[in-house]
Each structure stands twice: as C-alpha cells, then as structure tokens.
C-alpha cells in the first residue's frame, strides 16, 4: 500500500508521455514585429507619393532620384523577413517553408497577369493596352518577365504592378535555395554573390536589367536577415551615425545621381532608418497603429493605392490643378489607401468568405 502513490504518479507520467508522443509537433511560432510592419506600411505611403507624382505632376524630374529606394526596398524587406522571421518559425532548409514560398511566388505571378489582363480589357486608353496591341508578343514577354524594363518608347509602361514580378522571382528562388541550405548554410550568400557580378558588369556598360538587380537586392535582404534581433538593435542604436550616413547619401545622390552602389546603399540605409522610426517603446499612438496595419496589408495596400490614384486622376481631370487641388489629391490618396486597408481588416474579422478569399490571393 505504501507504493500506491508512486504507482499513480508513474501511471500519470506514462500517460503524459504517451499523449506527448501522439500529439502533433507544432511549428515554432514567430510573433509579428510591429517595427517591420511599420517599415512596410511607411513604404506603401512613400509609394502613394511616388505614383501621385507620376499621375499628377509628371514622370520626369530629378526628385525621383530621392525616391529610387522604393521598389528595391519592398524586395529587400521581403527577403529580410524570409530569413529573419520565417527561418525562425520553420527552420532553415524546411520543406514546408519551401513549399509555401513556391506557392506564394506563383500566386503573385498569377495575380500580376490577372491584373494586367483586366487593365488590357477594360482600360483601352492605358499604356498596358497599347503595349499589348502595338508591340510584339515576344518584346512584351521579354520586357516584362525578362529585363523588367517595362517602359517602351512611344508607348509607356508595358505592364502595371511590375513589382510583383521580381518579388515572385525572389520567393521562387528562395524556395529552391532552401534545399541547398541543407548542404551549405551559405547558399543564399553564394547566390547573392553570383548575381552581384553580372549586375555590376551590366551597370558598368549602362545596361539595365531591372528584374536581375531587384532579385539580387532581395537575396541581399535574405542574407542580412540572418542577423539576430540583438544585432539589429545594436545597429539601429547608432542613431546619429545612421542619420549622418543618410545625409551623406542625399549629398551623393545630388552630385552623382543614383549609380548601382548608391542604389544598394540607399535601400539598406533607408530601410534601417524607417525601422528605427518604427521601433517605438511604450504605448503606440493612433498614426503609428495605422501605419502598422497598412504594413500588415502591404501588398493589398500597394495594389489599392494605384487604383485609388487612377480614379482620383480621372475625377480631377477637369479641375485646374493648382497647389490646393494637388495637395488635396495627395491627401486623398493617403487617406483612401488607409481606409481601404482598415475596411478590409474589419470585414475579414466578420465575414469568413472574405477572409478565405484574402488568404487565397495574398497569403
């Protein structure tokens, strides 16, 4: 009788062990980091400014040199989060993560093609429609999916939402490189270095290869994303050094324009500074929360802001675009993009079909 309590404890321990063996192993979860969402949200707002300048001011101007970081920054932050967040959640070399990246990459390509087909069909006055009918199919395919230089002389852009193509390439390439990570943990480092060489040679010859350069910057993001949270904190703690470097960067752009070295340097530096602004301690404010939410829906925000600005341009076409109307159109672009994201977030929480549709397209 004296051994009965020990027997009960042993039985309970045995049952617990059996339950643990039967229970499916859970993938380690990685919580969202508000500073990264803030960074993506801020980039969406900068993109609103960029496209507003395109539609309401003009496509030419030296001020675009100071916004050249935008498209590469989206690719860079995507790559950074692959290694910094998803490698933590799934592990390096994960077959599951490889499959998710592959599927997401092809979904983005399908989304890109679908959006441009809709523009071609329903917007006959658009440059996308003109390029589809006035340029050869082989030229269009190479321009869009090969070089990535979507501007065709005398026509305009051969495709809209062009950022989706290099992002999809990055996801698909990362899916394959994850298998090589089982052989060498430096697979992404080698791939980034291999792409850097031809990008440099093409830049020396003044040959643009937009997709190749953006893919290389995305892989650079993956490489830098291996940094730990402590290392990132240590880097962004040098606020004065980062601000000084950024002032030097602005001066260099003013003098030399945006050669390849300054483009890469500007992407990393600007992203770090935006992250620094988003790395807030204490209770975040209303504006901060709006930008963070925009970052959670950055892809949807990117697509919706282009549609919003196109509609605003149509509505303002008969208005004398004085300074007041210009400022109003920009503020409406910011506000309506934010409202669209807010509405989507609320509807997703209440309507299951909308949530499933959103996940099917964007998740």
C-alpha positions as CSV (number, residue, x, y, z in Angstrom):
1,X,0.0,0.0,0.0
2,X,2.8,2.4,0.7
3,X,3.9,2.1,-3.0
4,X,0.4,3.1,-4.4
5,X,1.0,6.9,-4.6
6,X,4.3,6.2,-6.5
7,X,2.4,3.9,-8.8
8,X,-0.2,6.5,-9.5
9,X,2.5,9.1,-10.2
10,X,4.2,6.7,-12.6
11,X,1.0,6.0,-14.4
12,X,0.2,9.7,-14.8
13,X,3.7,10.3,-16.1
14,X,3.4,7.4,-18.5
15,X,0.0,8.7,-19.8
16,X,1.5,12.2,-20.2
17,X,4.4,10.8,-22.2
18,X,2.0,8.8,-24.4
19,X,-0.1,12.0,-25.0
20,X,3.0,13.9,-26.0
21,X,4.0,11.2,-28.4
22,X,0.6,11.2,-30.0
23,X,0.2,15.0,-30.2
24,X,1.4,16.5,-33.5
25,X,4.6,18.5,-33.3
26,X,3.9,22.3,-33.5
27,X,6.0,24.6,-35.6
28,X,7.6,27.3,-33.5
29,X,5.6,30.4,-33.8
30,X,7.1,33.8,-34.5
31,X,5.1,36.8,-33.5
32,X,4.7,39.8,-35.8
33,X,7.2,42.5,-35.1
34,X,5.5,45.9,-35.2
35,X,8.7,47.8,-36.4
36,X,8.8,45.6,-39.5
37,X,5.1,46.2,-40.2
38,X,5.7,49.9,-39.7
39,X,8.5,49.8,-42.2
40,X,6.3,48.1,-44.8
41,X,3.5,50.5,-44.1
42,X,5.7,53.5,-44.5
43,X,7.0,52.2,-47.8
44,X,3.4,51.9,-49.0
45,X,2.8,55.6,-48.1
46,X,6.0,56.5,-50.0
47,X,4.7,54.6,-52.9
48,X,1.5,56.6,-52.8
49,X,3.7,59.7,-53.1
50,X,5.7,58.2,-55.9
51,X,2.6,57.3,-58.0
52,X,0.9,60.6,-57.2
53,X,3.9,62.4,-58.7
54,X,3.6,60.1,-61.8
55,X,-0.1,60.8,-62.3
56,X,-0.5,64.4,-61.2
57,X,3.0,66.1,-61.7
58,X,4.9,64.2,-64.4
59,X,7.2,61.2,-65.0
60,X,10.3,63.3,-65.3
61,X,12.2,65.1,-62.6
62,X,15.4,64.9,-60.5
63,X,13.2,64.4,-57.4
64,X,12.7,60.8,-58.5
65,X,16.3,60.2,-57.6
66,X,15.4,60.6,-54.0
67,X,12.6,58.0,-54.3
68,X,14.7,55.4,-56.1
69,X,14.9,53.3,-53.0
70,X,11.2,52.5,-53.0
71,X,10.8,49.5,-55.3
72,X,14.1,47.8,-54.2
73,X,13.1,48.4,-50.6
74,X,10.0,46.3,-51.0
75,X,12.0,43.5,-52.4
76,X,14.7,43.9,-49.8
77,X,12.3,43.8,-46.8
78,X,10.6,40.7,-48.3
79,X,13.9,38.9,-48.4
80,X,14.9,40.1,-45.0
81,X,11.7,38.7,-43.4
82,X,12.2,35.4,-45.2
83,X,15.3,34.7,-43.1
84,X,14.7,36.8,-40.0
85,X,11.2,35.7,-39.4
86,X,10.3,32.6,-41.4
87,X,13.6,30.8,-40.8
88,X,12.9,31.2,-37.1
89,X,9.4,29.9,-37.4
90,X,10.1,26.9,-39.8
91,X,13.8,26.3,-39.6
92,X,16.5,26.6,-42.3
93,X,16.0,24.1,-45.0
94,X,12.4,23.5,-44.2
95,X,10.4,21.6,-46.8
96,X,7.2,23.1,-45.6
97,X,8.6,26.7,-45.9
98,X,10.0,25.9,-49.3
99,X,6.5,24.8,-50.5
100,X,4.9,27.9,-49.0
101,X,7.3,30.2,-50.8
102,X,6.9,28.4,-54.1
103,X,3.1,28.6,-54.0
104,X,3.2,32.2,-52.9
105,X,5.6,33.1,-55.7
106,X,3.4,31.5,-58.4
107,X,0.3,33.1,-56.9
108,X,1.9,36.5,-57.2
109,X,2.7,35.9,-60.8
110,X,-0.9,34.8,-61.4
111,X,-2.1,37.9,-59.7
112,X,0.2,40.1,-61.8
113,X,-1.0,38.5,-65.0
114,X,-4.7,38.7,-64.0
115,X,-4.5,42.4,-63.1
116,X,-2.8,43.3,-66.3
117,X,-5.3,41.3,-68.4
118,X,-8.1,43.3,-66.6
119,X,-6.4,46.6,-67.5
120,X,-5.9,45.5,-71.1
121,X,-9.6,44.6,-71.4
122,X,-11.3,47.3,-69.5
123,X,-8.9,50.3,-69.9
124,X,-8.4,50.7,-73.7
125,X,-6.6,54.1,-73.2
126,X,-4.0,52.7,-70.9
127,X,-0.3,52.1,-71.9
128,X,-0.7,48.5,-70.9
129,X,-3.5,48.1,-73.5
130,X,-1.4,49.9,-76.2
131,X,1.7,47.8,-75.5
132,X,-0.3,44.6,-75.8
133,X,-1.7,45.5,-79.2
134,X,1.1,47.7,-80.6
135,X,4.2,45.8,-79.6
136,X,5.1,42.2,-80.5
137,X,4.3,39.5,-78.0
138,X,8.0,38.4,-77.7
139,X,9.0,42.0,-77.0
140,X,6.4,42.3,-74.3
141,X,7.2,39.0,-72.7
142,X,11.0,39.8,-72.6
143,X,10.3,43.3,-71.4
144,X,8.0,42.2,-68.5
145,X,9.4,38.9,-67.4
146,X,13.0,39.1,-68.6
147,X,14.7,42.5,-68.4
148,X,12.0,44.1,-66.2
149,X,12.5,47.4,-68.1
150,X,8.7,47.9,-68.7
151,X,9.0,51.3,-70.3
152,X,8.5,51.1,-74.1
153,X,9.5,54.2,-76.0
154,X,6.5,55.9,-77.6
155,X,4.0,53.7,-75.6
156,X,4.7,53.9,-71.9
157,X,4.6,51.1,-69.4
158,X,4.1,47.6,-70.9
159,X,2.7,46.4,-67.5
160,X,1.3,47.7,-64.3
161,X,2.1,46.4,-60.8
162,X,5.6,45.4,-62.0
163,X,6.9,45.0,-58.5
164,X,5.0,41.7,-58.2
165,X,7.3,40.0,-60.8
166,X,10.7,40.3,-59.0
167,X,9.0,39.6,-55.7
168,X,7.6,36.4,-57.1
169,X,11.0,35.5,-58.6
170,X,12.6,36.1,-55.1
171,X,10.1,33.7,-53.5
172,X,10.5,31.0,-56.1
173,X,14.3,31.2,-56.0
174,X,14.3,31.2,-52.2
175,X,12.2,28.0,-52.3
176,X,14.9,26.3,-54.3
177,X,17.8,27.7,-52.3
178,X,16.2,26.3,-49.1
179,X,17.1,22.8,-50.3
180,X,20.7,23.9,-50.9
181,X,20.8,25.2,-47.3
182,X,20.8,21.5,-46.2
183,X,24.2,21.3,-47.9
184,X,25.5,24.7,-47.0
185,X,24.1,27.4,-44.7
186,X,25.6,29.9,-47.0
187,X,23.5,29.0,-50.1
188,X,21.8,32.4,-50.1
189,X,25.2,34.2,-49.7
190,X,26.6,32.4,-52.7
191,X,23.5,33.1,-54.8
192,X,23.6,36.8,-53.9
193,X,27.3,37.0,-54.8
194,X,26.7,35.2,-58.1
195,X,24.0,37.7,-59.1
196,X,26.0,40.7,-58.0
197,X,28.8,40.1,-60.5
198,X,26.6,40.3,-63.7
199,X,24.6,43.2,-62.2
200,X,27.9,45.1,-61.7
201,X,29.1,44.4,-65.3
202,X,25.8,45.4,-66.8
203,X,25.8,48.6,-64.7
204,X,29.3,49.4,-66.0
205,X,28.0,49.1,-69.6
206,X,24.9,51.2,-68.7
207,X,22.6,48.2,-69.5
208,X,19.5,48.0,-67.4
209,X,18.3,44.6,-66.1
210,X,15.7,45.6,-63.6
211,X,14.5,42.2,-62.6
212,X,18.0,40.8,-62.1
213,X,19.1,43.8,-60.0
214,X,15.9,43.6,-57.8
215,X,16.3,39.8,-57.4
216,X,19.9,40.4,-56.2
217,X,18.7,43.0,-53.7
218,X,16.1,40.6,-52.5
219,X,18.7,37.9,-51.9
220,X,20.8,40.5,-50.1
221,X,17.9,41.1,-47.8
222,X,17.8,37.4,-47.1
223,X,21.5,37.4,-46.2
224,X,21.2,40.4,-43.9
225,X,18.1,38.9,-42.4
226,X,20.3,36.2,-40.7
227,X,21.2,38.9,-38.2
228,X,19.7,38.4,-34.7
229,X,17.3,40.8,-33.0
230,X,20.2,41.9,-30.7
231,X,22.4,42.6,-33.7
232,X,19.7,44.7,-35.3
233,X,19.1,46.6,-32.1
234,X,22.8,47.3,-31.8
235,X,22.9,48.7,-35.4
236,X,19.9,51.0,-35.1
237,X,21.0,52.2,-31.7
238,X,23.7,54.3,-33.5
239,X,21.1,56.9,-34.5
240,X,23.5,59.8,-35.1
241,X,25.7,57.6,-37.3
242,X,22.7,56.4,-39.4
243,X,21.4,60.0,-39.8
244,X,24.9,61.2,-40.8
245,X,25.2,58.4,-43.3
246,X,21.8,59.3,-44.7
247,X,22.8,63.0,-45.1
248,X,26.0,61.8,-47.0
249,X,23.8,59.6,-49.1
250,X,21.5,62.5,-50.1
251,X,24.5,64.7,-50.9
252,X,26.0,61.9,-53.1
253,X,22.7,61.4,-55.0
254,X,22.6,65.2,-55.6
255,X,26.1,65.1,-57.1
256,X,26.3,61.7,-58.8
257,X,22.7,60.6,-59.3
258,X,21.9,57.0,-58.4
259,X,24.6,54.6,-59.6
260,X,24.4,51.0,-58.5
261,X,26.4,51.4,-55.4
262,X,24.3,54.3,-54.1
263,X,21.1,52.4,-55.0
264,X,22.1,49.4,-52.9
265,X,23.4,51.6,-50.1
266,X,20.3,53.7,-50.1
267,X,18.0,50.7,-49.9
268,X,19.7,49.3,-46.8
269,X,20.1,52.7,-45.1
270,X,16.6,54.0,-45.8
271,X,15.0,50.7,-44.6
272,X,17.1,50.8,-41.4
273,X,16.0,54.4,-40.7
274,X,12.4,53.7,-41.3
275,X,12.7,50.6,-39.0
276,X,14.4,52.9,-36.4
277,X,11.3,55.2,-36.5
278,X,9.0,52.2,-36.1
279,X,11.0,50.7,-33.2
280,X,9.0,52.6,-30.6
281,X,8.9,51.8,-26.9
282,X,5.8,52.4,-24.8
283,X,2.2,52.9,-25.9
284,X,2.0,53.5,-29.7
285,X,-0.2,56.3,-31.0
286,X,-3.0,56.4,-33.5
287,X,-0.9,57.3,-36.5
288,X,1.7,54.6,-35.6
289,X,-1.1,51.9,-35.4
290,X,-2.5,53.0,-38.8
291,X,0.9,52.6,-40.4
292,X,1.5,49.2,-38.8
293,X,-1.9,48.0,-40.0
294,X,-1.0,49.2,-43.5
295,X,2.2,47.2,-43.3
296,X,0.3,44.1,-42.4
297,X,-1.6,44.5,-45.7
298,X,1.3,46.0,-47.7
299,X,0.6,44.1,-50.9
300,X,-3.1,44.9,-50.8
301,X,-2.2,48.5,-50.0
302,X,0.2,48.7,-52.9
303,X,-2.4,47.5,-55.4
304,X,-5.3,49.5,-54.0
305,X,-3.3,52.8,-53.9
306,X,-2.6,52.5,-57.6
307,X,-6.4,52.0,-58.3
308,X,-7.3,54.9,-56.0
309,X,-4.9,57.3,-57.6
310,X,-6.1,56.3,-61.1
311,X,-9.7,57.1,-60.1
312,X,-8.6,60.4,-58.5
313,X,-6.7,61.4,-61.7
314,X,-9.9,60.7,-63.7
315,X,-12.0,62.8,-61.2
316,X,-9.5,65.6,-61.2
317,X,-9.0,65.7,-65.0
318,X,-11.3,68.7,-65.5
319,X,-10.0,70.5,-62.4
320,X,-7.4,73.3,-62.6
321,X,-4.6,71.6,-60.7
322,X,-3.4,74.5,-58.6
323,X,-1.5,73.9,-55.5
324,X,-4.7,73.4,-53.5
325,X,-6.1,70.7,-55.8
326,X,-2.7,69.0,-55.9
327,X,-2.3,68.8,-52.2
328,X,-5.9,67.6,-51.8
329,X,-5.4,64.8,-54.3
330,X,-2.3,63.7,-52.4
331,X,-4.0,63.7,-49.1
332,X,-7.0,61.8,-50.5
333,X,-4.5,59.2,-51.9
334,X,-3.0,58.7,-48.4
335,X,-6.4,58.7,-46.7
336,X,-8.3,56.4,-49.1
337,X,-5.5,53.9,-49.2
338,X,-5.5,53.7,-45.4
339,X,-9.3,53.5,-45.3
340,X,-9.3,50.6,-47.8
341,X,-6.9,48.6,-45.6
342,X,-9.0,49.5,-42.4
343,X,-12.2,48.3,-44.1
344,X,-10.6,45.1,-45.3
345,X,-9.3,44.3,-41.8
346,X,-12.7,44.9,-40.3
347,X,-14.5,42.8,-42.9
348,X,-12.0,39.9,-42.7
349,X,-12.8,39.7,-39.0
350,X,-16.5,39.5,-39.6
351,X,-17.0,37.7,-42.9
352,X,-15.4,34.3,-43.2
353,X,-15.7,34.2,-47.0
354,X,-13.8,37.4,-47.4
355,X,-11.1,36.2,-45.0
356,X,-10.7,33.0,-47.1
357,X,-10.6,34.9,-50.3
358,X,-7.9,37.2,-49.0
359,X,-5.8,34.3,-47.8
360,X,-6.3,32.5,-51.1
361,X,-5.0,35.5,-53.0
362,X,-2.4,37.2,-50.7
363,X,-1.4,34.7,-48.0
